[in-house]
Amino acid sequence: MSDSQQFSDPAVVAPVAEKRPTTRTHHGDVVTDPYEWLRDKESPEVLAHLEAENAYAAAQTDDLADLRERIVGEIKARTQETDLSVPVAEGPWWYYSRTVEGQQYAIRARAPRVPGDDVPPELVPGEPVEGEQVLLDENVAAEGHEFFSLGSFDLSGDGDRLAYATDVVGDERYTLRVRDLTTGEDLADEVPGTFPGATFSPDGRYVFYPTVDDAWRPHRIWRHEVGTPAGDDVIVFEEPDDRYWVGVGLSRSRRYLQIELGSKITSESWILESDDPTGDFRVVWPRREGVEYTVEHAVLPGADGPRDSLLITHNDGALDFEVVATDVPTAGATLLPEDATVVVPHDPSVRIEGVDAFAGHVVVSYRKDALARVGVVRLDVGRAEVVGRAEDGGRARRDQDLDRLDQRGRLDQQGPLDQPWQIEEIAFDEPLYTVGVGANPAWDQRHVRIGQTSFVTPATVYDHDVATGERTLRKRQPVLGGYDPADYAQSREWATADDGTQIPISLVWRRDAVTLNASGMQADPAPLMLYGYGSYEISTDPGFSVPRLSLLDRGVVFAVAHVRGGGEMGRGWYDDGKTLTKKNSFTDFVTCARHLVGSGWTTPERTVAYGGSAGGLLMGAVANLAPQDFAGVVAAVPFVDPLTSILDPSLPLTVIEWDEWGNPLEDPEVYAYMKEYSPYENVRDDVEYPRILALTSLNDTRVLYVEPAKWVARLREVGADVVLKIEMSAGHGGVSGRYERWKEIAFEDAWTLDVLGLAGRA
């Protein structure tokens, strides 16, 4: 019997897992793991231990119950619970989603649209919408289930059919269904075990969808004919290489079905004319190791009229990516990168993230100076018109670009592609902000729907008129209770790492709760939460959060350490924080924490670190590396036993992860490096750890619950004050439903405020 089974008084005794040593041997290194037995989630002993952890967490945080209720009440009071999105035009309908007070999930609906009308109707939350048709009420679909997630959601070209997929367990396996929107009834079609991303052929006759293998890797694309049994479905693509994910979609022009597949470092695209959905897909560029690219269909003006083309964003010889234009491959033809024309050249200070093509313009998404940007290129008057530039370049740079085009070749020497496109940036007057392309399904629309936010500006939707440059505000997220952005401030600082690298830090705080001196620097140290992620080239961009106000209004400064391994500063920034440079992510985070202390923002005793998933690995690593620099650490679904997981190719998604972390199974150098930083394997008995809150979910398929369970057991051995909270019916994203999510946030924030000595502050 394990000690956890003897657990009877959670108010007194922390659960202690029994040690049952197992041995792991790789590259001559023998490791004894006392807690690997916790991996068996079907074991009654394991489940009893997890329930004991939950009981202990409840007991340890019972005195924060009132604070949690206040925080939930604050979030609720600031949230317009009955609300709706800005309608999006597609065909004869305006599409939108809405929420209703008291309901956990969204209602997806549409209303009739006058042909040619591109001004969205001004719908009033809570008031009936004339002609509204409810497509899917997620609350109805979720009835009887503790967990609910909507995966696929796609409509046929005529708008008469809906393909949607739901997960009611949290394991990311979705059941696909087809709804006849003329009757509102689901058809007999039902396909279990699918992955998100189902797509109709434009005629609505076929649905293409992905499925996963035993390692939870999307590896097959199927074609389902509506009205036929799922057993008759046809595999149209299968990827045998365990490193690659596959997905399927339809171009905005609706001319091409596209299959995209990619590992962490290599990708490949296949296309098929959408009016021939039973035909054979053909490759655009054959894959080459280390070359990533994405494809967007475009119709570009040429000397002889419109030209059916592909815009390809790629990194072949262009670290931070460039965009080229090329012809659409014909059956049996092979396109090569050197046959394409560069339209957005590589710039080492600008990370090109992709393009969106429309009938009359192209939108370019990119990053510069650690901020997301969006720009527009017009395609009119029979040529690609230059309407500005994303960066300040001189004649020398222009000449270099033209020379590069001469070397790479051109589609049309005398046509519109005889010079690089220049980009009109859609900019905002804030020191920190995030902008991105919003919902823009219509091929022939005259505007670009964009979203913008910052730490102090609630999520905002604009329509940008491409022809005039006029920007029309469509909606700003309502924040009830008298929210005033002027009450808050945001800024950017830079910390210097030991190797001289400048690490950006973003901060936001409430002006009257934080005291600055005449130089604009922190006068009195404030309580501070430092967030970090730093993996997969994912950028943590400035964004507004209603729940965060509950921390800011109590005087907490919120800061983001944009450590290497993320994507904030371009591809090189990512490369310097992965595989055999992963430790840079950890040391960067500590550097940022110490910079904030040195510049007077806070003290170690008033700093809580927060990170989730791969950011949870960051939390575990810095807790070992610099425990004295933090009063508390919140690790959500933390990847804290990475070596054990990455060594086992039978576990979900492991092989795919080798390009991110290295392959310790085959490479002894990678094995030794990962063992040096693995939080679980490097728990120390010579330090005093900060207080630690770990959160996980039993059905998580990305970071298995066993990782934090083992880590917490080992931390308890050395006397750490640690609490583990497990959601017993959720996945990697935690609980579902907005009200349940608010409770989860309140749990984390109340614990944080307690660590910071602010639990009693109103």
C-alpha positions in Angstrom: 0.0 0.0 0.0 1.4 3.4 -0.9 1.6 6.2 1.6 -0.9 8.2 -0.4 -3.5 5.5 0.2 -3.0 6.0 4.0 -3.7 9.7 3.6 -6.7 10.6 5.7 -6.2 14.1 6.9 -5.4 16.5 4.1 -5.3 19.5 6.5 -2.2 17.9 8.2 -0.3 15.6 5.9 0.9 16.1 2.4 0.6 13.0 0.2 3.8 11.1 -0.2 4.2 8.7 -3.1 5.8 5.4 -2.4 9.2 4.8 -4.1 9.1 1.9 -6.5 12.5 2.1 -8.4 12.7 1.4 -12.1 15.8 1.6 -14.1 16.6 3.5 -17.3 19.8 2.9 -19.2 21.0 4.9 -22.2 24.5 5.6 -23.6 26.0 3.8 -20.6 24.1 6.0 -18.1 22.0 4.2 -15.6 19.2 6.2 -13.9 17.0 4.9 -11.1 13.5 6.5 -11.2 11.4 6.0 -8.0 8.2 7.5 -9.3 7.7 6.1 -12.8 5.0 3.9 -11.5 2.7 6.9 -11.4 2.4 6.7 -15.2 -0.3 4.1 -15.0 -3.5 6.3 -15.0 -5.7 3.2 -14.9 -4.2 2.0 -11.6 -6.4 2.5 -8.6 -3.3 3.4 -6.5 -2.3 6.1 -9.0 -5.8 7.6 -9.0 -5.9 7.5 -5.2 -2.6 9.4 -5.1 -3.9 12.0 -7.5 -7.1 12.4 -5.5 -5.0 12.8 -2.4 -3.0 15.5 -4.1 -6.2 17.3 -4.9 -7.5 17.0 -1.4 -4.2 18.4 -0.1 -4.3 21.3 -2.5 -7.9 22.1 -1.5 -6.9 22.0 2.2 -3.8 24.2 1.7 -5.7 26.8 -0.2 -9.0 26.6 1.8 -8.3 30.0 3.4 -8.2 31.6 0.0 -11.7 30.6 -0.9 -13.2 34.0 -0.2 -10.4 35.7 -2.3 -11.1 33.3 -5.2 -14.8 34.2 -5.1 -14.0 37.9 -5.1 -11.7 37.4 -8.1 -14.3 35.5 -10.0 -16.8 38.2 -9.1 -14.4 40.8 -10.4 -14.0 39.0 -13.7 -17.7 38.6 -14.0 -18.4 42.2 -13.2 -16.0 43.4 -15.9 -17.2 41.0 -18.6 -20.1 41.6 -20.9 -21.5 38.1 -20.7 -24.1 38.5 -23.3 -22.1 39.6 -26.3 -21.4 38.9 -30.0 -18.6 39.0 -32.5 -18.3 41.4 -35.4 -20.2 39.7 -38.3 -18.1 38.4 -41.2 -19.4 38.4 -44.8 -19.4 35.3 -46.9 -21.8 34.8 -49.7 -25.4 35.7 -48.9 -24.8 35.6 -45.1 -23.2 37.4 -42.2 -21.6 34.9 -39.8 -20.9 35.6 -36.2 -20.9 34.0 -32.7 -22.6 35.2 -29.6 -22.6 34.4 -25.9 -25.4 34.5 -23.4 -25.1 35.3 -19.7 -25.1 32.1 -17.7 -24.1 29.9 -20.5 -20.6 28.4 -20.7 -20.1 28.2 -24.5 -20.7 30.2 -27.7 -23.7 30.1 -30.1 -22.6 30.2 -33.7 -25.1 31.8 -36.1 -25.7 33.7 -39.3 -28.1 36.3 -40.6 -29.0 37.3 -44.2 -26.8 39.7 -46.1 -27.7 41.9 -49.0 -25.4 41.0 -52.0 -22.5 43.4 -52.3 -23.0 44.9 -48.8 -19.6 44.8 -47.0 -20.6 47.0 -44.0 -21.4 44.6 -41.1 -24.8 45.1 -39.4 -24.7 46.7 -36.0 -26.1 43.9 -33.9 -27.0 44.6 -30.3 -26.1 42.0 -27.7 -29.1 40.3 -26.2 -31.5 41.6 -28.8 -33.0 39.3 -31.5 -31.3 39.3 -34.9 -33.7 39.5 -37.8 -33.5 36.3 -39.9 -31.0 34.7 -37.6 -30.2 31.0 -38.1 -28.4 29.2 -35.3 -25.8 26.9 -36.9 -24.5 25.3 -33.7 -25.3 26.0 -30.1 -22.2 24.7 -28.3 -24.2 24.7 -25.0 -26.6 22.1 -26.4 -23.8 20.0 -27.8 -22.0 20.1 -24.4 -25.1 19.0 -22.4 -24.3 16.0 -20.1 -20.6 16.4 -20.4 -18.1 17.8 -17.9 -15.8 18.8 -20.8 -16.5 20.1 -24.3 -14.3 21.3 -27.1 -15.2 22.3 -30.7 -12.7 21.2 -33.3 -13.7 21.4 -36.9 -16.3 24.0 -38.1 -16.6 24.4 -41.8 -19.5 25.3 -44.2 -20.0 24.1 -47.8 -19.7 26.6 -50.6 -23.5 27.0 -50.9 -23.9 27.4 -47.2 -26.3 24.5 -46.9 -24.1 22.1 -44.9 -22.0 22.3 -41.8 -19.2 20.0 -40.9 -18.3 20.1 -37.2 -16.4 18.0 -34.7 -16.6 17.8 -30.9 -14.4 16.3 -28.1 -16.2 15.6 -24.8 -13.3 14.0 -23.0 -10.2 16.2 -23.5 -8.0 13.8 -25.4 -8.2 15.7 -28.6 -10.0 13.0 -30.6 -13.1 14.5 -32.2 -16.3 13.0 -33.6 -17.1 14.6 -37.0 -20.7 15.2 -38.0 -22.5 16.9 -40.9 -25.6 19.1 -40.4 -28.1 19.9 -43.1 -28.7 23.7 -42.5 -31.8 23.7 -44.6 -33.5 21.5 -41.9 -31.2 22.1 -38.9 -30.8 18.3 -38.5 -27.7 16.3 -38.4 -27.3 13.7 -41.1 -26.4 10.1 -40.4 -22.8 10.9 -41.2 -20.6 10.3 -38.1 -16.9 9.8 -38.1 -15.2 9.2 -34.7 -11.5 9.7 -33.9 -10.8 12.7 -36.2 -8.5 15.6 -35.6 -9.5 19.3 -36.1 -9.4 20.8 -39.5 -12.2 19.1 -41.6 -12.8 20.9 -44.9 -15.6 20.7 -47.4 -15.0 20.6 -51.1 -16.7 23.7 -52.5 -19.7 21.7 -53.8 -20.4 20.3 -50.3 -20.3 16.8 -51.6 -17.1 15.7 -49.9 -15.5 16.4 -46.5 -11.7 16.0 -46.2 -10.5 15.4 -42.7 -7.3 14.3 -40.8 -6.9 11.5 -38.3 -4.1 10.7 -35.9 -2.0 7.6 -35.3 -1.3 6.0 -31.9 1.2 8.8 -31.1 -1.6 11.4 -31.5 0.1 12.6 -34.8 -2.2 13.7 -37.6 -0.9 11.5 -40.3 -3.7 10.7 -42.7 -6.1 12.8 -44.8 -9.4 11.1 -45.7 -12.2 11.9 -48.1 -15.7 11.3 -46.9 -18.7 11.5 -49.3 -21.6 13.0 -47.5 -24.4 10.4 -47.1 -22.2 7.4 -47.2 -20.9 5.3 -44.3 -17.6 6.3 -42.6 -16.3 2.8 -43.4 -16.3 3.8 -47.1 -14.1 6.8 -46.6 -10.9 7.0 -48.8 -7.4 7.8 -47.7 -6.1 10.5 -50.0 -2.8 11.2 -48.3 -0.7 9.4 -45.7 2.6 10.5 -44.2 4.7 7.7 -42.9 7.5 9.8 -41.4 6.7 10.1 -37.7 8.2 13.7 -37.6 5.5 15.2 -39.8 2.0 16.5 -39.1 -0.6 16.8 -41.9 -3.5 19.1 -42.4 -6.0 20.0 -45.1 -7.7 23.2 -46.2 -9.2 25.2 -49.0 -7.6 28.3 -50.6 -9.4 31.6 -50.0 -10.1 31.7 -53.8 -11.7 28.3 -53.4 -9.8 27.2 -56.5 -7.5 24.7 -54.7 -7.6 22.1 -52.0 -4.3 22.1 -50.1 -2.6 19.5 -48.0 0.1 20.9 -45.7 2.6 18.8 -43.9 5.5 19.7 -41.7 8.0 18.7 -39.1 9.5 21.3 -36.8 12.1 22.1 -39.5 10.8 20.9 -42.9 7.5 21.3 -44.7 5.7 20.3 -47.9 2.5 21.4 -49.7 0.2 19.5 -52.1 -2.6 21.0 -54.2 -5.6 19.8 -56.1 -8.1 21.8 -58.2 -11.2 22.0 -56.0 -13.6 21.3 -58.9 -11.9 17.8 -59.1 -12.1 16.6 -55.5 -11.6 13.0 -56.3 -8.5 13.7 -58.3 -4.9 13.3 -57.2 -3.0 15.9 -55.2 0.4 17.0 -56.6 3.3 18.4 -54.7 4.3 22.1 -55.0 7.9 21.9 -53.9 9.3 18.5 -53.0 10.5 18.5 -49.4 14.1 19.3 -48.6 15.4 18.8 -45.1 15.5 22.1 -43.2 13.4 24.0 -45.8 10.0 25.3 -44.5 7.4 26.9 -46.7 3.7 27.7 -46.9 1.6 28.3 -50.0 -1.1 30.8 -50.8 -3.0 30.9 -54.1 -3.1 34.3 -55.8 -4.1 35.8 -59.1 -1.4 38.3 -60.0 -1.6 40.9 -62.8 0.8 40.2 -65.7 1.7 41.6 -69.0 -0.8 39.4 -70.7 -3.5 39.7 -68.1 -4.3 38.0 -64.7 -1.9 35.1 -63.9 -2.8 32.1 -61.8 0.1 32.0 -59.3 1.3 30.7 -55.9 2.8 32.9 -53.3 5.3 30.9 -51.3 6.7 32.0 -48.0 10.0 30.1 -47.4 13.3 30.0 -45.7 15.5 28.4 -48.4 18.6 30.6 -48.0 16.6 33.2 -46.2 16.8 32.6 -42.4 13.9 35.0 -41.6 11.9 33.9 -44.7 11.0 35.7 -47.9 8.0 35.5 -50.3 8.3 34.4 -53.9 5.8 34.1 -56.7 5.6 31.1 -59.0 3.3 29.4 -61.5 0.9 26.7 -60.3 2.5 23.3 -60.9 0.8 21.2 -63.6 0.5 17.4 -63.3 3.9 15.8 -63.5 5.8 19.1 -63.3 8.4 19.9 -60.7 8.8 23.5 -59.5 12.1 24.6 -58.0 12.8 27.5 -55.7 15.2 29.0 -58.2 12.4 29.3 -60.8 10.4 31.6 -58.6 10.4 35.4 -58.4 11.2 37.2 -55.1 8.4 39.7 -54.3 9.2 40.2 -50.6 13.0 39.8 -50.1 14.7 38.5 -47.1 15.6 41.0 -44.4 17.5 39.9 -41.3 15.6 42.5 -39.2 12.2 41.4 -40.4 10.7 37.9 -39.8 8.2 37.2 -42.6 5.4 35.0 -41.1 3.1 34.6 -44.1 0.8 36.2 -46.7 -3.0 36.3 -47.3 -4.0 36.8 -50.9 -7.2 38.4 -52.1 -8.5 39.3 -55.6 -7.1 42.9 -55.4 -4.5 42.9 -52.7 -2.0 40.8 -50.6 -1.6 41.1 -46.8 1.8 40.4 -45.4 2.3 39.4 -41.7 5.7 39.9 -40.2 7.6 40.8 -37.1 10.1 43.6 -36.4 11.6 44.9 -33.1 9.9 42.1 -31.1 6.4 43.2 -32.3 3.9 41.8 -34.7 3.2 43.9 -37.9 0.7 43.7 -40.8 1.1 45.4 -44.2 -0.7 45.6 -47.5 0.3 45.4 -51.1 -2.3 46.5 -53.7 -2.7 44.6 -57.0 -4.4 47.0 -59.3 -4.1 49.0 -62.6 -2.6 45.9 -64.1 0.4 45.9 -61.9 1.6 45.5 -58.3 1.5 49.0 -57.0 4.0 50.3 -54.5 2.2 52.0 -51.7 4.8 52.3 -49.0 7.5 50.3 -47.3 7.6 48.3 -44.0 11.1 49.4 -43.3 13.2 52.5 -44.1 15.4 51.4 -46.9 17.6 53.5 -49.1 18.5 53.4 -52.8 21.4 51.0 -52.0 19.0 48.5 -50.5 16.7 48.8 -53.4 19.6 48.1 -55.8 20.5 45.1 -53.8 17.0 43.8 -54.0 16.9 44.2 -57.8 20.3 42.5 -58.2 19.0 39.6 -56.1 15.9 39.3 -58.4 18.2 39.2 -61.4 20.1 36.3 -59.9 16.9 34.4 -58.9 14.9 34.9 -62.1 11.5 36.5 -62.9 8.1 35.3 -64.0 7.7 38.3 -66.4 10.7 40.5 -67.2 8.4 43.4 -68.3 5.4 42.7 -66.0 4.4 43.6 -62.5 7.0 41.4 -60.8 10.1 43.2 -62.0 10.7 44.7 -58.6 10.2 43.7 -55.0 6.9 44.5 -53.5 6.9 47.3 -51.0 4.5 47.2 -48.1 2.2 49.7 -46.5 2.3 49.0 -42.8 -0.9 49.2 -40.8 0.5 50.9 -37.7 -0.8 52.0 -34.4 0.2 54.8 -32.0 1.2 52.7 -29.0 4.6 51.8 -27.7 3.6 48.1 -27.4 0.8 46.4 -29.3 -0.2 43.4 -31.3 -1.8 43.4 -34.7 -2.9 40.5 -36.8 -5.1 39.4 -39.7 -8.6 38.6 -38.6 -11.4 36.7 -40.2 -11.3 37.4 -43.9 -13.0 34.6 -45.8 -14.2 36.4 -48.9 -11.8 36.4 -51.9 -13.2 39.6 -53.4 -13.5 41.8 -50.3 -12.3 45.4 -50.6 -11.1 45.7 -47.0 -8.9 43.8 -44.6 -10.4 42.8 -41.2 -7.6 43.1 -38.6 -7.4 42.7 -34.8 -5.4 44.9 -32.6 -4.7 44.9 -28.8 -2.1 45.8 -26.2 -1.6 45.4 -22.5 -3.9 48.4 -22.0 -6.1 48.3 -25.1 -8.9 45.7 -25.1 -9.2 43.5 -28.2 -10.3 45.7 -31.1 -11.5 44.9 -34.6 -11.0 47.2 -37.5 -11.8 47.1 -41.2 -8.9 48.6 -43.2 -10.0 49.9 -46.6 -7.2 48.9 -49.0 -7.9 51.5 -51.6 -8.0 54.6 -49.3 -6.1 53.4 -46.2 -9.1 54.4 -44.1 -9.5 52.4 -40.9 -13.0 51.8 -39.5 -13.5 50.7 -35.9 -16.0 47.8 -35.8 -15.7 46.8 -32.2 -13.7 47.1 -29.1 -14.0 44.5 -26.4 -16.3 46.0 -23.7 -14.8 46.2 -20.2 -17.5 47.0 -17.7 -17.1 48.8 -14.4 -15.6 52.0 -15.7 -12.3 50.7 -17.2 -10.0 53.5 -18.3 -6.9 52.6 -20.3 -5.3 55.8 -19.0 -5.2 54.3 -15.5 -2.6 51.7 -16.8 0.8 52.0 -18.3 3.0 49.7 -20.4 6.7 49.8 -21.4 9.6 47.8 -22.8 12.9 47.2 -21.1 16.0 45.2 -22.2 18.1 43.0 -20.0 21.7 42.0 -20.9 22.5 38.3 -20.8 26.0 37.1 -19.9 26.8 36.7 -23.6 25.8 40.3 -24.3 22.4 39.4 -25.9 19.7 42.0 -25.2 16.5 40.3 -23.9 13.3 42.3 -24.3 10.9 42.6 -21.3 7.4 43.9 -21.6 5.7 45.4 -18.5 2.2 46.6 -17.6 1.0 48.1 -14.3 -1.6 50.3 -12.8 -0.3 53.9 -12.5 -1.7 54.8 -9.1 -0.6 51.4 -7.6 3.1 51.6 -8.7 5.3 54.5 -7.7 7.8 55.8 -10.3 10.5 58.4 -9.6 11.3 61.5 -11.6 13.3 59.5 -14.1 10.4 57.2 -14.8 12.0 54.3 -12.9 10.5 52.3 -10.2 10.8 54.1 -6.9 9.6 51.5 -4.5 9.8 47.7 -5.3 6.4 46.3 -6.3 5.0 42.8 -6.3 5.6 41.3 -9.7 4.5 38.4 -11.8 7.1 37.4 -14.5 5.7 35.3 -17.3 7.8 33.2 -19.8 7.5 30.6 -22.5 10.4 30.5 -24.9 9.8 27.4 -27.2 8.6 26.5 -30.7 9.2 30.0 -32.0 6.0 31.0 -30.3 5.9 34.7 -29.5 4.3 36.1 -26.3 2.8 39.4 -27.7 1.2 42.2 -25.8 -2.4 41.5 -25.2 -5.3 42.7 -23.0 -6.7 40.4 -20.3 -9.8 41.2 -18.1 -8.7 38.6 -15.4 -5.2 40.3 -15.2 -6.9 43.5 -14.0 -7.5 41.7 -10.7 -3.7 41.5 -10.2 -2.9 44.9 -11.6 -5.5 46.6 -9.4 -3.9 45.1 -6.3 -0.5 46.6 -7.2 1.0 43.7 -9.1 3.3 44.5 -12.0 2.9 42.0 -14.9 6.0 41.4 -16.9 6.9 39.1 -19.9 10.4 37.9 -20.4 10.8 37.3 -24.1 13.5 34.7 -23.8 15.3 32.9 -26.6 13.5 29.9 -28.0 10.4 32.1 -28.7 9.9 33.9 -32.0 9.8 37.6 -30.9 13.1 38.5 -32.5 13.2 36.3 -35.5 14.3 32.8 -36.5 17.8 33.2 -35.0 16.1 34.0 -31.7 14.3 30.7 -31.8 17.4 28.8 -32.9 19.4 30.1 -30.0 16.9 28.6 -27.5 16.3 25.1 -28.8 18.1 21.7 -28.9 21.7 22.2 -27.7 21.1 25.9 -26.9 18.0 25.4 -24.8 19.6 26.5 -21.6 19.6 30.1 -23.0 15.9 30.1 -22.4 16.5 29.4 -18.7 19.4 31.8 -18.2 17.6 34.5 -20.1 14.6 34.3 -17.7 16.8 34.5 -14.7 18.6 37.5 -16.3 15.3 39.2 -16.8 14.3 38.6 -13.2 17.5 40.0 -11.9 17.3 43.0 -14.2 13.9 43.9 -12.8 15.3 43.6 -9.3 18.4 45.7 -10.2 16.3 48.4 -11.9 14.1 48.7 -8.8 10.9 47.2 -10.1 10.8 44.5 -7.5 12.7 42.2 -5.1 13.1 38.4 -5.2 10.8 38.2 -2.2 8.1 39.9 -4.2 8.4 38.0 -7.5 6.3 35.1 -8.7 7.3 33.3 -12.0 4.6 31.8 -14.2 4.8 29.5 -17.3 2.8 26.7 -18.8 3.5 23.6 -21.0 7.0 24.2 -22.4 6.9 27.3 -20.3 6.4 24.9 -17.4 9.7 23.4 -18.3 11.1 26.9 -18.0 9.6 27.2 -14.6 11.0 23.9 -13.4 14.5 24.7 -14.8 14.7 28.2 -13.2 13.4 26.9 -9.9 16.5 24.6 -9.8 18.8 27.2 -11.4 17.9 30.2 -9.2 15.4 29.3 -6.5 16.6 32.4 -4.4 15.3 34.8 -7.1 11.6 33.9 -6.7 9.1 33.8 -3.9 6.8 31.6 -5.9 6.5 29.6 -9.1 3.3 28.6 -11.0 3.9 25.8 -13.4 0.8 24.9 -15.5 0.7 21.6 -17.4 4.5 21.6 -17.0 6.9 19.6 -19.3 9.2 18.9 -16.3 10.3 15.3 -17.1 11.4 16.0 -20.7 14.2 13.4 -21.0 12.0 10.4 -19.9 9.3 11.5 -22.4 11.6 12.3 -25.4 13.4 9.0 -24.9 10.2 7.1 -25.5 9.1 7.2 -29.2 5.9 5.3 -28.2 4.6 8.2 -26.2 2.3 10.8 -27.9 4.1 13.2 -30.2 7.6 12.3 -29.0 9.2 11.7 -32.4 7.8 15.0 -33.7 9.6 16.7 -30.8 13.0 15.5 -31.7 13.6 18.5 -34.0 12.8 20.8 -31.1 14.7 19.2 -28.3 17.1 16.8 -30.1 17.0 13.0 -30.2 18.5 11.7 -26.9 17.7 8.2 -27.9 20.4 8.3 -30.7 22.6 11.2 -29.7 24.6 10.9 -26.4 25.4 14.6 -26.5 21.7 15.5 -26.6 21.0 13.0 -23.9 23.7 14.5 -21.6 22.5 18.0 -22.3 18.8 17.3 -21.6 19.8 15.4 -18.4 21.6 18.5 -17.2 18.5 20.7 -17.4 15.6 18.3 -16.8 13.7 19.8 -13.8 12.7 16.3 -12.4 16.2 14.9 -12.6 17.9 18.0 -11.1 15.8 18.7 -8.0 18.3 19.9 -5.4 18.6 19.1 -1.7 21.0 22.0 -1.0 18.6 24.9 -1.5 15.3 26.2 -0.3 12.8 26.2 -3.1 10.2 29.0 -3.5 6.6 28.0 -3.0 5.4 26.0 -6.0 1.9 25.5 -7.6 1.7 22.9 -10.3 -1.4 22.3 -12.3 -2.2 19.5 -14.7 -5.0 17.5 -16.3 -5.6 13.7 -16.2 -6.4 13.5 -19.9 -3.7 15.7 -21.3 -2.2 14.1 -24.4 0.6 16.7 -24.9 2.2 16.8 -21.4 1.1 13.8 -19.5 0.0 14.3 -15.9 2.7 11.9 -14.7 5.4 14.6 -15.3 4.2 17.1 -12.7 3.1 14.2 -10.4 6.6 12.8 -10.4 8.2 16.2 -10.1 6.1 17.2 -7.1 6.9 13.8 -5.4 10.6 14.5 -5.8 10.2 18.1 -4.6 8.5 16.9 -1.5 11.5 14.7 -0.7 13.6 17.8 -0.3 11.1 19.7 1.8 9.7 22.0 -0.9 6.3 23.7 -0.2 4.5 22.5 -3.3 0.8 22.0 -4.2 -0.4 19.9 -7.1 -3.9 20.5 -8.5 -5.2 18.0 -11.1 -8.3 18.4 -13.3 -9.7 14.9 -13.5 -11.8 15.5 -16.6 -9.8 17.9 -18.9 -7.0 18.0 -21.4 -3.9 20.1 -22.1 -5.9 23.3 -22.3 -7.4 22.8 -18.8 -11.1 23.0 -18.0 -13.7 24.0 -20.6 -16.4 26.6 -20.4 -15.7 30.2 -19.6 -17.1 30.2 -16.0 -15.0 27.1 -15.1 -12.0 28.8 -16.7 -12.6 31.9 -14.5 -12.5 29.7 -11.4 -9.2 28.2 -12.6 -7.7 31.6 -13.1 -9.0 32.7 -9.7 -7.3 29.7 -8.1 -3.9 30.6 -9.6 -4.2 34.3 -8.9 -5.4 33.8 -5.3 -2.4 31.6 -4.7 -0.1 34.1 -6.3 -1.5 37.0 -4.3 -1.0 34.9 -1.1 2.7 34.3 -2.0 3.1 38.1 -2.6 1.5 39.0 0.7 -1.6 40.5 -0.9 -4.3 38.0 -0.2 -5.9 40.4 2.3 -6.0 43.3 -0.1 -9.5 44.2 -1.4 
